[in-house]
Amino acid sequence: MIREILKYPDERLAVECDDIAEITDEIRQLAADMAETMYKEEGIGLAAPQVGEHCRLIVVDVSGPEKREELMTLINPRLDNLEGEVDSEEGCLSVVNYRSKVKRAEKVRLSAKDLNGNDVCIDADGLLAICLQHEIDHLSGTLFIDKISRLKRTMYDNKVKKWLK
């Protein structure tokens, strides 16, 4: 089922998410809905809070939006071993009509669970590392626009205010 994606400045996007204690049929359905929604919107990642659910669940497929061959569903993802620094040009399905450069770690190690409860460990770099950092930020209530300069953020906020009138 396609879910509505919350758009900035919706306050629900700024909520810290809770760990998933048990992988239930509801969690599996949420993950399927999120993947379907991400693909429909031609994204490469989506976090549960973007569809109004405050649990630590992300879906990522950096082969997309065209191919859709590498779907990863990650439960309670955490990052460590962040190395290096890179500027990445980012956009977000929850941040309408805006892209900006953001500083990210160049390499990361992810630990999570899959939908079967198995441990997942991924050493990532490039687009996958950036996407994982972006989606996991959502689980802490952080958007990529929280990481841009005050001037750029003010300019974007002013545009949003005009759109909401």
C-alpha positions as CSV (number, residue, x, y, z in Angstrom):
1,M,0.0,0.0,0.0
2,I,1.3,3.4,-0.9
3,R,1.7,5.6,2.1
4,E,1.6,9.4,2.3
5,I,5.1,10.9,2.8
6,L,5.2,13.6,5.4
7,K,6.6,16.9,4.2
8,Y,8.7,19.4,6.0
9,P,7.8,21.3,8.3
10,D,5.6,18.5,9.7
11,E,6.7,18.2,13.3
12,R,6.5,14.4,13.2
13,L,9.6,14.4,11.1
14,A,11.5,15.8,14.2
15,V,10.7,12.9,16.5
16,E,13.3,10.4,17.9
17,C,12.3,6.9,16.9
18,D,12.0,3.9,19.2
19,D,13.8,0.6,18.6
20,I,11.7,-2.2,17.2
21,A,11.5,-4.9,20.0
22,E,9.9,-7.6,17.9
23,I,9.6,-8.1,14.1
24,T,5.8,-8.6,13.7
25,D,3.6,-9.0,10.7
26,E,2.7,-5.3,11.1
27,I,6.5,-4.4,10.8
28,R,6.8,-6.6,7.7
29,Q,3.8,-4.9,6.2
30,L,5.1,-1.4,7.1
31,A,8.4,-2.4,5.4
32,A,6.6,-3.6,2.2
33,D,4.5,-0.4,2.2
34,M,7.6,1.7,2.6
35,A,9.4,0.0,-0.3
36,E,6.4,0.4,-2.6
37,T,6.1,4.1,-1.6
38,M,9.8,4.7,-2.1
39,Y,9.7,3.2,-5.6
40,K,6.5,5.1,-6.6
41,E,8.2,8.3,-5.6
42,E,11.4,7.3,-7.4
43,G,13.5,7.5,-4.2
44,I,16.5,5.5,-3.2
45,G,15.7,5.5,0.6
46,L,12.8,6.0,3.0
47,A,12.7,6.0,6.8
48,A,9.6,5.0,8.9
49,P,9.1,8.5,10.3
50,Q,8.6,9.9,6.8
51,V,5.4,7.8,6.6
52,G,4.4,8.8,10.2
53,E,5.7,5.7,12.0
54,H,8.2,6.3,14.8
55,C,10.2,3.1,14.8
56,R,13.7,2.4,13.7
57,L,13.1,1.0,10.2
58,I,14.6,2.1,6.8
59,V,14.4,0.8,3.3
60,V,17.2,1.5,0.8
61,D,17.8,0.6,-2.8
62,V,20.6,2.6,-4.4
63,S,20.2,0.7,-7.7
64,G,17.0,2.8,-8.2
65,P,15.0,4.5,-9.0
66,E,15.3,2.8,-12.3
67,K,16.5,-0.8,-11.6
68,R,15.1,-1.7,-8.2
69,E,17.4,-4.7,-7.7
70,E,19.1,-4.1,-4.3
71,L,16.3,-3.5,-1.8
72,M,17.6,-3.6,1.8
73,T,15.2,-3.5,4.7
74,L,17.1,-2.6,7.9
75,I,15.7,-2.7,11.4
76,N,17.3,-0.8,14.3
77,P,20.2,0.4,12.1
78,R,23.2,1.9,13.7
79,L,26.4,3.4,12.2
80,D,29.9,3.2,13.5
81,N,33.4,3.3,12.1
82,L,32.7,6.6,10.2
83,E,35.7,7.5,8.2
84,G,36.7,10.4,6.0
85,E,34.5,13.2,4.8
86,V,32.7,13.9,1.5
87,D,30.4,16.6,0.2
88,S,27.2,15.1,-1.1
89,E,24.4,16.7,-3.1
90,E,21.2,15.6,-1.4
91,G,17.5,15.8,-1.7
92,C,14.7,14.2,0.3
93,L,11.2,13.0,-0.4
94,S,10.1,14.9,2.7
95,V,11.9,18.2,1.7
96,V,10.1,19.4,-1.4
97,N,11.9,21.1,-4.3
98,Y,15.3,21.5,-2.6
99,R,18.7,20.0,-2.9
100,S,21.9,21.1,-1.2
101,K,25.4,19.9,-0.4
102,V,25.9,18.2,3.0
103,K,29.1,16.9,4.6
104,R,28.9,13.2,5.3
105,A,31.3,10.4,6.3
106,E,32.9,8.8,3.3
107,K,32.8,5.3,4.7
108,V,30.6,3.8,7.3
109,R,29.8,0.4,9.0
110,L,26.2,-0.4,9.5
111,S,24.8,-2.9,11.9
112,A,21.1,-3.8,11.9
113,K,18.6,-6.7,11.6
114,D,16.8,-7.9,8.5
115,L,13.1,-8.8,8.4
116,N,14.0,-12.4,9.6
117,G,15.8,-11.1,12.6
118,N,19.2,-11.9,11.2
119,D,22.2,-9.7,12.0
120,V,23.3,-7.5,9.1
121,C,26.7,-5.8,8.9
122,I,27.6,-3.7,5.9
123,D,30.8,-1.7,5.2
124,A,29.6,1.0,2.8
125,D,31.1,3.8,0.8
126,G,29.9,6.1,-2.0
127,L,26.2,6.5,-2.6
128,L,25.2,3.7,-0.2
129,A,27.2,5.3,2.7
130,I,25.5,8.6,2.0
131,C,22.0,7.2,1.7
132,L,22.4,5.1,4.9
133,Q,23.5,8.2,6.9
134,H,20.7,10.3,5.4
135,E,18.0,7.7,6.3
136,I,19.4,6.9,9.7
137,D,19.4,10.7,10.5
138,H,15.6,10.6,10.0
139,L,15.4,8.0,12.8
140,S,16.9,10.7,15.1
141,G,14.5,13.4,13.9
142,T,17.2,15.0,11.7
143,L,16.6,16.2,8.1
144,F,19.5,17.0,5.8
145,I,18.4,20.7,5.9
146,D,19.3,20.6,9.6
147,K,22.9,20.2,8.4
148,I,23.1,23.2,5.9
149,S,24.1,26.7,6.6
150,R,21.8,29.0,8.5
151,L,21.4,31.3,5.5
152,K,20.4,28.5,3.1
153,R,18.0,27.1,5.8
154,T,16.4,30.5,6.3
155,M,15.9,30.9,2.5
156,Y,14.3,27.5,2.2
157,D,12.1,28.1,5.3
158,N,10.9,31.4,3.7
159,K,10.0,29.5,0.5
160,V,8.0,26.9,2.5
161,K,6.1,29.6,4.4
162,K,5.0,31.1,1.0
163,W,3.9,27.7,-0.3
164,L,1.8,27.1,2.9
165,K,-0.1,30.4,2.6
